[in-house]
């Protein structure tokens, strides 16, 4: 079954997949980042919080940085695992960053773990 990207049902299913995945062996550079992500789309903005390399719904005041990007770009980065798209979007201004950028840049320099890559494939499989 497929779920609309960033819908409440999608987040619920992603949470289930994360729980089933066990130790994701998330690199320290990814765990060190707390960031609010705003995903813009014609149907309204979605607010996400990333901590320990994982996403939850809503923003948190403790976030050290924030990212604003389009739904299309968010899908490429977070569902398809296309990290190059994120770097290119930052360089061209398509993605807006604010706050402590050092940690965000450090996060981009590490490869996701094999369990993270497997989880990304499972998430892609359930995303409409």
N, CA, C and O atoms as CSV, one atom per row, in Angstrom:
chain,resi,resn,atom,element,x,y,z
A,1,UNK,N,N,0.839,-1.183,0.000
A,1,UNK,CA,C,0.000,0.000,0.000
A,1,UNK,C,C,0.883,1.246,0.000
A,1,UNK,O,O,1.925,1.282,0.655
A,2,UNK,N,N,0.455,2.256,-0.738
A,2,UNK,CA,C,1.204,3.516,-0.818
A,2,UNK,C,C,0.508,4.596,0.002
A,2,UNK,O,O,-0.714,4.608,0.155
A,3,UNK,N,N,1.328,5.498,0.521
A,3,UNK,CA,C,0.824,6.601,1.332
A,3,UNK,C,C,1.341,7.907,0.751
A,3,UNK,O,O,2.475,7.974,0.277
A,4,UNK,N,N,0.509,8.947,0.788
A,4,UNK,CA,C,0.903,10.248,0.255
A,4,UNK,C,C,2.093,10.778,1.051
A,4,UNK,O,O,2.071,10.798,2.282
A,5,UNK,N,N,3.118,11.200,0.342
A,5,UNK,CA,C,4.337,11.733,0.942
A,5,UNK,C,C,3.997,12.837,1.935
A,5,UNK,O,O,3.287,13.787,1.604
A,6,UNK,N,N,4.509,12.704,3.154
A,6,UNK,CA,C,4.388,13.664,4.251
A,6,UNK,C,C,3.000,13.724,4.887
A,6,UNK,O,O,2.742,14.591,5.722
A,7,UNK,N,N,2.098,12.808,4.500
A,7,UNK,CA,C,0.791,12.758,5.150
A,7,UNK,C,C,0.940,12.129,6.535
A,7,UNK,O,O,1.954,11.499,6.837
A,8,UNK,N,N,-0.072,12.306,7.362
A,8,UNK,CA,C,-0.047,11.706,8.700
A,8,UNK,C,C,0.114,10.181,8.589
A,8,UNK,O,O,0.864,9.576,9.354
A,9,UNK,N,N,-0.589,9.573,7.641
A,9,UNK,CA,C,-0.515,8.126,7.442
A,9,UNK,C,C,0.899,7.704,7.015
A,9,UNK,O,O,1.398,6.658,7.431
A,10,UNK,N,N,1.527,8.526,6.190
A,10,UNK,CA,C,2.894,8.232,5.746
A,10,UNK,C,C,3.842,8.246,6.942
A,10,UNK,O,O,4.650,7.330,7.103
A,11,UNK,N,N,3.750,9.280,7.783
A,11,UNK,CA,C,4.613,9.352,8.965
A,11,UNK,C,C,4.382,8.150,9.879
A,11,UNK,O,O,5.337,7.597,10.424
A,12,UNK,N,N,3.124,7.741,10.053
A,12,UNK,CA,C,2.810,6.582,10.892
A,12,UNK,C,C,3.477,5.330,10.348
A,12,UNK,O,O,4.069,4.561,11.105
A,13,UNK,N,N,3.386,5.120,9.042
A,13,UNK,CA,C,3.995,3.934,8.420
A,13,UNK,C,C,5.520,4.014,8.494
A,13,UNK,O,O,6.177,3.004,8.746
A,14,UNK,N,N,6.088,5.192,8.279
A,14,UNK,CA,C,7.545,5.361,8.379
A,14,UNK,C,C,8.001,5.040,9.794
A,14,UNK,O,O,9.024,4.381,9.980
A,15,UNK,N,N,7.251,5.501,10.796
A,15,UNK,CA,C,7.593,5.187,12.194
A,15,UNK,C,C,7.603,3.671,12.414
A,15,UNK,O,O,8.475,3.152,13.110
A,16,UNK,N,N,6.641,2.968,11.829
A,16,UNK,CA,C,6.600,1.504,11.941
A,16,UNK,C,C,7.835,0.873,11.297
A,16,UNK,O,O,8.441,-0.039,11.860
A,17,UNK,N,N,8.199,1.365,10.121
A,17,UNK,CA,C,9.378,0.831,9.426
A,17,UNK,C,C,10.653,1.083,10.227
A,17,UNK,O,O,11.534,0.225,10.282
A,18,UNK,N,N,10.752,2.249,10.842
A,18,UNK,CA,C,11.921,2.566,11.670
A,18,UNK,C,C,11.985,1.600,12.852
A,18,UNK,O,O,13.045,1.054,13.158
A,19,UNK,N,N,10.846,1.393,13.514
A,19,UNK,CA,C,10.806,0.500,14.679
A,19,UNK,C,C,11.207,-0.924,14.299
A,19,UNK,O,O,11.847,-1.622,15.086
A,20,UNK,N,N,10.836,-1.351,13.107
A,20,UNK,CA,C,11.160,-2.701,12.640
A,20,UNK,C,C,12.613,-2.834,12.196
A,20,UNK,O,O,13.119,-3.948,12.061
A,21,UNK,N,N,13.282,-1.719,11.969
A,21,UNK,CA,C,14.630,-1.743,11.396
A,21,UNK,C,C,15.730,-2.023,12.406
A,21,UNK,O,O,16.844,-2.372,12.014
A,22,UNK,N,N,15.450,-1.882,13.682
A,22,UNK,CA,C,16.486,-2.111,14.692
A,22,UNK,C,C,17.537,-1.018,14.651
A,22,UNK,O,O,17.225,0.138,14.362
A,23,UNK,N,N,18.787,-1.378,14.941
A,23,UNK,CA,C,19.892,-0.412,14.970
A,23,UNK,C,C,20.224,0.040,13.555
A,23,UNK,O,O,20.659,-0.755,12.723
A,24,UNK,N,N,20.016,1.312,13.297
A,24,UNK,CA,C,20.277,1.856,11.961
A,24,UNK,C,C,21.729,2.277,11.763
A,24,UNK,O,O,22.110,2.691,10.668
A,25,UNK,N,N,22.537,2.175,12.808
A,25,UNK,CA,C,23.960,2.536,12.721
A,25,UNK,C,C,24.144,3.925,12.096
A,25,UNK,O,O,24.935,4.110,11.171
A,26,UNK,N,N,23.397,4.886,12.621
A,26,UNK,CA,C,23.418,6.252,12.101
A,26,UNK,C,C,24.766,6.892,12.430
A,26,UNK,O,O,25.171,6.909,13.592
A,27,UNK,N,N,25.467,7.419,11.418
A,27,UNK,CA,C,26.765,8.060,11.660
A,27,UNK,C,C,26.656,9.228,12.650
A,27,UNK,O,O,25.643,9.925,12.701
A,28,UNK,N,N,27.706,9.418,13.420
A,28,UNK,CA,C,27.733,10.470,14.449
A,28,UNK,C,C,27.431,11.846,13.874
A,28,UNK,O,O,26.766,12.653,14.523
A,29,UNK,N,N,27.911,12.125,12.659
A,29,UNK,CA,C,27.675,13.439,12.040
A,29,UNK,C,C,26.185,13.682,11.808
A,29,UNK,O,O,25.721,14.818,11.906
A,30,UNK,N,N,25.433,12.627,11.501
A,30,UNK,CA,C,23.986,12.766,11.309
A,30,UNK,C,C,23.278,12.898,12.654
A,30,UNK,O,O,22.315,13.653,12.786
A,31,UNK,N,N,23.761,12.158,13.648
A,31,UNK,CA,C,23.147,12.227,14.976
A,31,UNK,C,C,23.348,13.596,15.618
A,31,UNK,O,O,22.552,14.000,16.466
A,32,UNK,N,N,24.387,14.306,15.230
A,32,UNK,CA,C,24.723,15.593,15.842
A,32,UNK,C,C,23.830,16.732,15.364
A,32,UNK,O,O,23.926,17.842,15.889
A,33,UNK,N,N,22.971,16.490,14.390
A,33,UNK,CA,C,22.178,17.558,13.782
A,33,UNK,C,C,20.733,17.523,14.267
A,33,UNK,O,O,20.080,16.479,14.260
A,34,UNK,N,N,20.253,18.689,14.686
A,34,UNK,CA,C,18.835,18.903,14.969
A,34,UNK,C,C,18.388,20.037,14.067
A,34,UNK,O,O,18.886,21.158,14.175
A,35,UNK,N,N,17.458,19.749,13.184
A,35,UNK,CA,C,17.075,20.744,12.193
A,35,UNK,C,C,15.565,20.716,11.943
A,35,UNK,O,O,14.952,19.652,11.853
A,36,UNK,N,N,14.989,21.901,11.836
A,36,UNK,CA,C,13.602,22.023,11.408
A,36,UNK,C,C,13.599,22.101,9.888
A,36,UNK,O,O,14.378,22.838,9.284
A,37,UNK,N,N,12.715,21.334,9.290
A,37,UNK,CA,C,12.601,21.301,7.831
A,37,UNK,C,C,11.194,21.747,7.456
A,37,UNK,O,O,10.206,21.206,7.953
A,38,UNK,N,N,11.114,22.738,6.575
A,38,UNK,CA,C,9.828,23.164,6.033
A,38,UNK,C,C,9.795,22.750,4.570
A,38,UNK,O,O,10.625,23.176,3.767
A,39,UNK,N,N,8.820,21.912,4.240
A,39,UNK,CA,C,8.656,21.435,2.871
A,39,UNK,C,C,7.477,22.188,2.271
A,39,UNK,O,O,6.344,22.070,2.737
A,40,UNK,N,N,7.762,22.964,1.231
A,40,UNK,CA,C,6.727,23.785,0.611
A,40,UNK,C,C,6.064,23.033,-0.539
A,40,UNK,O,O,6.714,22.304,-1.288
A,41,UNK,N,N,4.756,23.229,-0.655
A,41,UNK,CA,C,4.016,22.648,-1.776
A,41,UNK,C,C,2.742,23.455,-1.977
A,41,UNK,O,O,2.328,24.187,-1.078
A,42,UNK,N,N,2.111,23.333,-3.149
A,42,UNK,CA,C,0.873,24.073,-3.401
A,42,UNK,C,C,-0.244,23.737,-2.407
A,42,UNK,O,O,-1.127,24.563,-2.176
A,43,UNK,N,N,-0.217,22.534,-1.815
A,43,UNK,CA,C,-1.279,22.149,-0.877
A,43,UNK,C,C,-0.979,22.583,0.558
A,43,UNK,O,O,-1.747,22.276,1.471
A,44,UNK,N,N,0.130,23.293,0.762
A,44,UNK,CA,C,0.490,23.788,2.088
A,44,UNK,C,C,1.839,23.268,2.535
A,44,UNK,O,O,2.344,22.277,2.008
A,45,UNK,N,N,2.415,23.946,3.510
A,45,UNK,CA,C,3.740,23.568,4.005
A,45,UNK,C,C,3.644,22.427,5.006
A,45,UNK,O,O,2.703,22.354,5.796
A,46,UNK,N,N,4.633,21.537,4.962
A,46,UNK,CA,C,4.766,20.462,5.945
A,46,UNK,C,C,5.955,20.809,6.826
A,46,UNK,O,O,7.013,21.199,6.333
A,47,UNK,N,N,5.772,20.663,8.134
A,47,UNK,CA,C,6.844,20.968,9.080
A,47,UNK,C,C,7.354,19.662,9.671
A,47,UNK,O,O,6.586,18.833,10.158
A,48,UNK,N,N,8.686,19.501,9.615
A,48,UNK,CA,C,9.346,18.274,10.040
A,48,UNK,C,C,10.508,18.650,10.950
A,48,UNK,O,O,11.112,19.711,10.794
A,49,UNK,N,N,10.812,17.782,11.892
A,49,UNK,CA,C,11.971,17.954,12.761
A,49,UNK,C,C,12.868,16.739,12.583
A,49,UNK,O,O,12.405,15.601,12.660
A,50,UNK,N,N,14.163,16.985,12.343
A,50,UNK,CA,C,15.116,15.888,12.195
A,50,UNK,C,C,16.062,15.890,13.384
A,50,UNK,O,O,16.691,16.900,13.701
A,51,UNK,N,N,16.149,14.735,14.032
A,51,UNK,CA,C,17.075,14.528,15.142
A,51,UNK,C,C,17.554,13.083,15.071
A,51,UNK,O,O,16.776,12.176,14.779
A,52,UNK,N,N,18.830,12.878,15.339
A,52,UNK,CA,C,19.420,11.539,15.294
A,52,UNK,C,C,19.238,10.882,13.926
A,52,UNK,O,O,19.163,9.658,13.820
A,53,UNK,N,N,19.166,11.718,12.869
A,53,UNK,CA,C,19.031,11.189,11.522
A,53,UNK,C,C,17.633,10.729,11.172
A,53,UNK,O,O,17.432,10.147,10.106
A,54,UNK,N,N,16.645,10.975,12.048
A,54,UNK,CA,C,15.268,10.530,11.828
A,54,UNK,C,C,14.318,11.720,11.876
A,54,UNK,O,O,14.603,12.731,12.518
A,55,UNK,N,N,13.180,11.587,11.186
A,55,UNK,CA,C,12.208,12.664,11.086
A,55,UNK,C,C,10.981,12.407,11.934
A,55,UNK,O,O,10.544,11.267,12.095
A,56,UNK,N,N,10.430,13.490,12.477
A,56,UNK,CA,C,9.130,13.467,13.131
A,56,UNK,C,C,8.345,14.669,12.633
A,56,UNK,O,O,8.917,15.611,12.084
A,57,UNK,N,N,7.036,14.632,12.828
A,57,UNK,CA,C,6.206,15.755,12.403
A,57,UNK,C,C,6.375,16.934,13.345
A,57,UNK,O,O,6.579,16.760,14.546
A,58,UNK,N,N,6.289,18.133,12.790
A,58,UNK,CA,C,6.335,19.360,13.570
A,58,UNK,C,C,7.733,19.922,13.706
A,58,UNK,O,O,8.719,19.234,13.441
A,59,UNK,N,N,7.814,21.168,14.117
A,59,UNK,CA,C,9.090,21.838,14.388
A,59,UNK,C,C,9.359,21.840,15.890
A,59,UNK,O,O,8.436,21.758,16.701
A,60,UNK,N,N,10.634,21.935,16.244
A,60,UNK,CA,C,11.043,22.009,17.641
A,60,UNK,C,C,11.848,23.288,17.861
A,60,UNK,O,O,12.697,23.623,17.036
A,61,UNK,N,N,11.601,24.003,18.949
A,61,UNK,CA,C,12.349,25.233,19.218
A,61,UNK,C,C,13.833,24.980,19.488
A,61,UNK,O,O,14.641,25.903,19.384
A,62,UNK,N,N,14.201,23.751,19.831
A,62,UNK,CA,C,15.599,23.425,20.138
A,62,UNK,C,C,16.474,23.273,18.892
A,62,UNK,O,O,17.696,23.178,19.008
A,63,UNK,N,N,15.871,23.250,17.718
A,63,UNK,CA,C,16.638,23.040,16.479
A,63,UNK,C,C,17.686,24.127,16.291
A,63,UNK,O,O,17.425,25.311,16.502
A,64,UNK,N,N,18.883,23.694,15.889
A,64,UNK,CA,C,20.009,24.607,15.694
A,64,UNK,C,C,20.016,25.224,14.301
A,64,UNK,O,O,20.710,26.208,14.047
A,65,UNK,N,N,19.234,24.631,13.404
A,65,UNK,CA,C,19.225,25.100,12.018
A,65,UNK,C,C,17.853,24.828,11.416
A,65,UNK,O,O,17.056,24.065,11.962
A,66,UNK,N,N,17.598,25.461,10.293
A,66,UNK,CA,C,16.356,25.204,9.563
A,66,UNK,C,C,16.634,25.158,8.079
A,66,UNK,O,O,17.525,25.833,7.563
A,67,UNK,N,N,15.841,24.339,7.407
A,67,UNK,CA,C,15.938,24.166,5.958
A,67,UNK,C,C,14.543,24.379,5.386
A,67,UNK,O,O,13.551,23.917,5.950
A,68,UNK,N,N,14.479,25.077,4.268
A,68,UNK,CA,C,13.232,25.213,3.526
A,68,UNK,C,C,13.496,24.728,2.108
A,68,UNK,O,O,14.435,25.174,1.448
A,69,UNK,N,N,12.643,23.798,1.648
A,69,UNK,CA,C,12.815,23.236,0.317
A,69,UNK,C,C,11.468,22.798,-0.228
A,69,UNK,O,O,10.496,22.657,0.514
A,70,UNK,N,N,11.427,22.585,-1.534
A,70,UNK,CA,C,10.191,22.177,-2.197
A,70,UNK,C,C,9.896,20.703,-1.915
A,70,UNK,O,O,10.785,19.938,-1.539
A,71,UNK,N,N,8.644,20.324,-2.102
A,71,UNK,CA,C,8.247,18.926,-1.924
A,71,UNK,C,C,9.005,18.021,-2.897
A,71,UNK,O,O,9.432,16.927,-2.529
A,72,UNK,N,N,9.165,18.474,-4.114
A,72,UNK,CA,C,9.896,17.686,-5.117
A,72,UNK,C,C,11.329,17.421,-4.667
A,72,UNK,O,O,11.822,16.297,-4.770
A,73,UNK,N,N,11.983,18.443,-4.176
A,73,UNK,CA,C,13.361,18.290,-3.713
A,73,UNK,C,C,13.423,17.419,-2.453
A,73,UNK,O,O,14.319,16.587,-2.316
A,74,UNK,N,N,12.477,17.610,-1.541
A,74,UNK,CA,C,12.432,16.779,-0.324
A,74,UNK,C,C,12.272,15.307,-0.686
A,74,UNK,O,O,12.904,14.445,-0.076
A,75,UNK,N,N,11.447,15.023,-1.653
A,75,UNK,CA,C,11.246,13.639,-2.103
A,75,UNK,C,C,12.564,13.068,-2.646
A,75,UNK,O,O,12.928,11.934,-2.333
A,76,UNK,N,N,13.270,13.856,-3.456
A,76,UNK,CA,C,14.548,13.389,-4.016
A,76,UNK,C,C,15.551,13.067,-2.909
A,76,UNK,O,O,16.217,12.032,-2.947
A,77,UNK,N,N,15.652,13.954,-1.931
A,77,UNK,CA,C,16.655,13.789,-0.881
A,77,UNK,C,C,16.251,12.718,0.126
A,77,UNK,O,O,17.033,11.813,0.417
A,78,UNK,N,N,15.024,12.815,0.662
A,78,UNK,CA,C,14.633,11.978,1.789
A,78,UNK,C,C,14.034,10.633,1.396
A,78,UNK,O,O,14.137,9.672,2.158
A,79,UNK,N,N,13.416,10.544,0.230
A,79,UNK,CA,C,12.799,9.281,-0.187
A,79,UNK,C,C,13.690,8.526,-1.163
A,79,UNK,O,O,13.874,7.315,-1.048
A,80,UNK,N,N,14.241,9.262,-2.126
A,80,UNK,CA,C,15.092,8.610,-3.121
A,80,UNK,C,C,16.545,8.501,-2.660
A,80,UNK,O,O,17.343,7.796,-3.277
A,81,UNK,N,N,16.888,9.198,-1.577
A,81,UNK,CA,C,18.252,9.131,-1.050
A,81,UNK,C,C,19.281,9.826,-1.925
A,81,UNK,O,O,20.454,9.453,-1.913
A,82,UNK,N,N,18.863,10.827,-2.679
A,82,UNK,CA,C,19.741,11.545,-3.606
A,82,UNK,C,C,20.419,12.719,-2.880
A,82,UNK,O,O,19.931,13.849,-2.925
A,83,UNK,N,N,21.537,12.441,-2.218
A,83,UNK,CA,C,22.235,13.484,-1.459
A,83,UNK,C,C,22.854,14.535,-2.371
A,83,UNK,O,O,23.003,15.690,-1.973
A,84,UNK,N,N,23.211,14.150,-3.573
A,84,UNK,CA,C,23.782,15.110,-4.527
A,84,UNK,C,C,22.759,16.200,-4.845
A,84,UNK,O,O,23.123,17.365,-5.004
A,85,UNK,N,N,21.487,15.830,-4.937
A,85,UNK,CA,C,20.434,16.811,-5.222
A,85,UNK,C,C,20.396,17.879,-4.134
A,85,UNK,O,O,20.158,19.052,-4.420
A,86,UNK,N,N,20.631,17.474,-2.887
A,86,UNK,CA,C,20.643,18.437,-1.782
A,86,UNK,C,C,21.786,19.414,-1.884
A,86,UNK,O,O,21.600,20.614,-1.681
A,87,UNK,N,N,22.956,18.921,-2.193
A,87,UNK,CA,C,24.132,19.788,-2.326
A,87,UNK,C,C,23.922,20.763,-3.482
A,87,UNK,O,O,24.188,21.957,-3.350
A,88,UNK,N,N,23.445,20.252,-4.612
A,88,UNK,CA,C,23.205,21.111,-5.775
A,88,UNK,C,C,22.157,22.176,-5.461
A,88,UNK,O,O,22.309,23.333,-5.850
A,89,UNK,N,N,21.089,21.783,-4.753
A,89,UNK,CA,C,20.027,22.730,-4.413
A,89,UNK,C,C,20.542,23.826,-3.487
A,89,UNK,O,O,20.137,24.982,-3.607
A,90,UNK,N,N,21.427,23.470,-2.570
A,90,UNK,CA,C,22.015,24.470,-1.686
A,90,UNK,C,C,22.861,25.450,-2.495
A,90,UNK,O,O,22.773,26.661,-2.296
A,91,UNK,N,N,23.674,24.930,-3.400
A,91,UNK,CA,C,24.569,25.772,-4.202
A,91,UNK,C,C,23.796,26.719,-5.125
A,91,UNK,O,O,24.250,27.833,-5.389
A,92,UNK,N,N,22.641,26.286,-5.611
A,92,UNK,CA,C,21.868,27.114,-6.535
A,92,UNK,C,C,20.838,27.989,-5.825
A,92,UNK,O,O,20.168,28.798,-6.468
A,93,UNK,N,N,20.703,27.837,-4.503
A,93,UNK,CA,C,19.746,28.628,-3.762
A,93,UNK,C,C,18.338,28.065,-3.765
A,93,UNK,O,O,17.417,28.698,-3.249
A,94,UNK,N,N,18.159,26.888,-4.338
A,94,UNK,CA,C,16.835,26.256,-4.379
A,94,UNK,C,C,16.407,25.792,-2.975
A,94,UNK,O,O,15.217,25.668,-2.684
A,95,UNK,N,N,17.402,25.539,-2.117
A,95,UNK,CA,C,17.148,25.145,-0.736
A,95,UNK,C,C,17.703,26.248,0.166
A,95,UNK,O,O,18.858,26.647,0.025
A,96,UNK,N,N,16.888,26.731,1.077
A,96,UNK,CA,C,17.290,27.808,1.988
A,96,UNK,C,C,17.707,27.211,3.329
A,96,UNK,O,O,16.999,26.377,3.893
A,97,UNK,N,N,18.856,27.643,3.831
A,97,UNK,CA,C,19.380,27.172,5.112
A,97,UNK,C,C,19.590,28.350,6.044
A,97,UNK,O,O,20.022,29.422,5.620
A,98,UNK,N,N,19.279,28.143,7.320
A,98,UNK,CA,C,19.517,29.163,8.343
A,98,UNK,C,C,20.038,28.476,9.597
A,98,UNK,O,O,19.722,27.316,9.860
A,99,UNK,N,N,20.836,29.200,10.362
A,99,UNK,CA,C,21.317,28.671,11.633
A,99,UNK,C,C,22.706,28.083,11.527
A,99,UNK,O,O,23.511,28.526,10.708
A,100,UNK,N,N,23.000,27.070,12.365
A,100,UNK,CA,C,24.312,26.439,12.455
A,100,UNK,C,C,24.536,25.533,11.243
A,100,UNK,O,O,24.150,24.364,11.249
A,101,UNK,N,N,25.156,26.080,10.220
A,101,UNK,CA,C,25.345,25.345,8.976
A,101,UNK,C,C,26.506,24.358,9.039
A,101,UNK,O,O,26.577,23.444,8.218
A,102,UNK,N,N,27.416,24.524,9.998
A,102,UNK,CA,C,28.581,23.625,10.086
A,102,UNK,C,C,28.146,22.176,10.241
A,102,UNK,O,O,28.691,21.293,9.580
A,103,UNK,N,N,27.178,21.925,11.096
A,103,UNK,CA,C,26.718,20.559,11.318
A,103,UNK,C,C,25.994,20.009,10.092
A,103,UNK,O,O,26.125,18.831,9.760
A,104,UNK,N,N,25.230,20.871,9.423
A,104,UNK,CA,C,24.543,20.420,8.218
A,104,UNK,C,C,25.534,20.029,7.132
A,104,UNK,O,O,25.356,19.022,6.446
A,105,UNK,N,N,26.573,20.830,6.985
A,105,UNK,CA,C,27.608,20.532,5.985
A,105,UNK,C,C,28.326,19.242,6.360
A,105,UNK,O,O,28.587,18.409,5.492
A,106,UNK,N,N,28.649,19.066,7.641
A,106,UNK,CA,C,29.319,17.841,8.089
A,106,UNK,C,C,28.446,16.616,7.820
A,106,UNK,O,O,28.949,15.559,7.441
A,107,UNK,N,N,27.140,16.765,8.019
A,107,UNK,CA,C,26.216,15.657,7.774
A,107,UNK,C,C,26.240,15.235,6.305
A,107,UNK,O,O,26.122,14.050,5.994
A,108,UNK,N,N,26.391,16.203,5.409
A,108,UNK,CA,C,26.401,15.911,3.976
A,108,UNK,C,C,27.660,15.176,3.533
A,108,UNK,O,O,27.698,14.619,2.436
A,109,UNK,N,N,28.689,15.171,4.374
A,109,UNK,CA,C,29.954,14.550,3.973
A,109,UNK,C,C,30.018,13.069,4.304
A,109,UNK,O,O,30.975,12.399,3.915
A,110,UNK,N,N,29.022,12.533,5.015
A,110,UNK,CA,C,29.055,11.122,5.389
A,110,UNK,C,C,28.050,10.314,4.587
A,110,UNK,O,O,26.994,10.809,4.192
A,111,UNK,N,N,28.400,9.087,4.362
A,111,UNK,CA,C,27.542,8.143,3.647
A,111,UNK,C,C,26.560,7.516,4.646
A,111,UNK,O,O,26.965,7.144,5.747
A,112,UNK,N,N,25.297,7.395,4.286
A,112,UNK,CA,C,24.363,6.699,5.179
A,112,UNK,C,C,24.822,5.255,5.393
A,112,UNK,O,O,25.466,4.666,4.524
A,113,UNK,N,N,24.490,4.695,6.546
A,113,UNK,CA,C,24.845,3.308,6.841
A,113,UNK,C,C,24.027,2.363,5.950
A,113,UNK,O,O,23.032,2.773,5.352
A,114,UNK,N,N,24.441,1.129,5.870
A,114,UNK,CA,C,23.693,0.148,5.073
A,114,UNK,C,C,22.272,-0.026,5.607
A,114,UNK,O,O,21.339,-0.087,4.807
A,115,UNK,N,N,22.064,-0.110,6.949
A,115,UNK,CA,C,20.681,-0.189,7.435
A,115,UNK,C,C,19.853,1.053,7.078
A,115,UNK,O,O,18.655,0.937,6.821
A,116,UNK,N,N,20.476,2.239,7.060
A,116,UNK,CA,C,19.762,3.451,6.643
A,116,UNK,C,C,19.365,3.361,5.170
A,116,UNK,O,O,18.255,3.739,4.797
A,117,UNK,N,N,20.269,2.863,4.343
A,117,UNK,CA,C,19.958,2.723,2.918
A,117,UNK,C,C,18.808,1.745,2.712
A,117,UNK,O,O,17.938,1.973,1.872
A,118,UNK,N,N,18.802,0.659,3.476
A,118,UNK,CA,C,17.723,-0.322,3.377
A,118,UNK,C,C,16.387,0.300,3.804
A,118,UNK,O,O,15.357,0.065,3.172
A,119,UNK,N,N,16.414,1.095,4.880
A,119,UNK,CA,C,15.217,1.770,5.338
A,119,UNK,C,C,14.715,2.757,4.284
A,119,UNK,O,O,13.510,2.841,4.043
A,120,UNK,N,N,15.611,3.492,3.661
A,120,UNK,CA,C,15.224,4.441,2.614
A,120,UNK,C,C,14.516,3.724,1.480
A,120,UNK,O,O,13.546,4.252,0.936
A,121,UNK,N,N,14.971,2.536,1.106
A,121,UNK,CA,C,14.306,1.762,0.047
A,121,UNK,C,C,12.904,1.342,0.471
A,121,UNK,O,O,11.972,1.376,-0.332
A,122,UNK,N,N,12.757,0.947,1.731
A,122,UNK,CA,C,11.433,0.563,2.237
A,122,UNK,C,C,10.491,1.763,2.252
A,122,UNK,O,O,9.313,1.642,1.916
A,123,UNK,N,N,11.022,2.925,2.646
A,123,UNK,CA,C,10.204,4.143,2.657
A,123,UNK,C,C,9.788,4.509,1.233
A,123,UNK,O,O,8.637,4.874,0.996
A,124,UNK,N,N,10.711,4.413,0.297
A,124,UNK,CA,C,10.389,4.714,-1.105
A,124,UNK,C,C,9.283,3.789,-1.611
A,124,UNK,O,O,8.420,4.211,-2.381
A,125,UNK,N,N,9.310,2.530,-1.176
A,125,UNK,CA,C,8.327,1.543,-1.644
A,125,UNK,C,C,6.916,1.844,-1.161
A,125,UNK,O,O,5.952,1.430,-1.806
A,126,UNK,N,N,6.766,2.557,-0.040
A,126,UNK,CA,C,5.426,2.854,0.477
A,126,UNK,C,C,4.988,4.285,0.191
A,126,UNK,O,O,3.906,4.697,0.610
A,127,UNK,N,N,5.815,5.040,-0.514
A,127,UNK,CA,C,5.516,6.455,-0.761
A,127,UNK,C,C,4.841,6.662,-2.108
A,127,UNK,O,O,5.338,6.249,-3.155
A,128,UNK,N,N,3.673,7.326,-2.037
A,128,UNK,CA,C,2.939,7.632,-3.277
A,128,UNK,C,C,3.380,8.977,-3.804
A,128,UNK,O,O,2.887,9.427,-4.838
